[in-house]
Amino acid sequence: MNEVLIDIKDNNGNVFHSTSVDLDDFNDYEEIANYLVEDVRENVDDSYAIVEEIENMINDGNYDMFALKDSESGYYQKGSSLEDVFERYEILKEYKEDYLNAYESSCYNLNNMDNTELSDLENYSLYRGSAEEYAKNLIEDTRSWNGQEIPERLLSYLDYESIANDLIKEGEVVETSEGVLVEDGLGNNTKNTVTHSKTHRM
């Protein structure tokens, strides 16, 4: 998810050069901008004037000449500013790849989500199983449902398929090809649940 292709435009908004960038190699979008300027200097003929112009714009805090053309993962929005691209990368790198794949495989498209919506994915965890299996494990673990305590002798009589359908309709779980995304606070201490949707980094 770290490989992106950045367009560089002249003052008329025309793209004259594109460069691949590995976001892992940089600490912020300003560093990327400086790298792109050097790439233009080295790889574009007669670049002195355009490089000077870009450097002047950067000194004024203007980075409008840079825009995302494409990305390897497809998780980035085309046309995004350099600042937005790096902010999105900082969000994405905290999530585990299988978690993102699960969300992407459901009815959602990460490419259509803005950075704030993407940050909100941390409110879900990935349960490796079906919605029905999740409902069964949840109730067996908590011995309750909708605030009502359920005696152990009655557990085998419950309609877990209907309970799972209710959870799906209410948006508390989302079925994906990787398992079930579970809204945090819904009892994601059940077995098979990845309780941390984010990767913890030191």
Rosetta blueprint (number, residue, H / E / L):
1 M L
2 N L
3 E E
4 V E
5 L E
6 I E
7 D E
8 I E
9 K E
10 D L
11 N L
12 N L
13 G L
14 N L
15 V E
16 F E
17 H E
18 S E
19 T E
20 S E
21 V E
22 D E
23 L H
24 D H
25 D H
26 F L
27 N L
28 D L
29 Y H
30 E H
31 E H
32 I H
33 A H
34 N H
35 Y H
36 L H
37 V H
38 E H
39 D H
40 V H
41 R H
42 E H
43 N H
44 V L
45 D L
46 D L
47 S L
48 Y H
49 A H
50 I H
51 V H
52 E H
53 E H
54 I H
55 E H
56 N H
57 M H
58 I H
59 N H
60 D L
61 G L
62 N L
63 Y L
64 D L
65 M L
66 F E
67 A E
68 L E
69 K E
70 D E
71 S E
72 E L
73 S L
74 G L
75 Y L
76 Y L
77 Q L
78 K L
79 G L
80 S L
81 S E
82 L H
83 E H
84 D H
85 V H
86 F H
87 E H
88 R H
89 Y H
90 E H
91 I H
92 L H
93 K L
94 E L
95 Y E
96 K L
97 E H
98 D H
99 Y H
100 L H
101 N H
102 A H
103 Y H
104 E H
105 S H
106 S L
107 C L
108 Y L
109 N L
110 L H
111 N H
112 N H
113 M L
114 D L
115 N H
116 T H
117 E H
118 L H
119 S H
120 D H
121 L H
122 E H
123 N H
124 Y E
125 S E
126 L E
127 Y E
128 R L
129 G L
130 S L
131 A H
132 E H
133 E H
134 Y H
135 A H
136 K H
137 N H
138 L H
139 I H
140 E H
141 D H
142 T H
143 R L
144 S E
145 W E
146 N L
147 G L
148 Q E
149 E E
150 I L
151 P L
152 E H
153 R H
154 L H
155 L H
156 S H
157 Y H
158 L L
159 D L
160 Y H
161 E H
162 S H
163 I H
164 A H
165 N H
166 D H
167 L H
168 I H
169 K H
170 E L
171 G L
172 E L
173 V E
174 V E
175 E E
176 T E
177 S L
178 E L
179 G E
180 V E
181 L E
182 V E
183 E E
184 D L
185 G L
186 L L
187 G L
188 N L
189 N L
190 T L
191 K L
192 N L
193 T E
194 V E
195 T L
196 H L
197 S L
198 K E
199 T L
200 H L
201 R L
202 M L
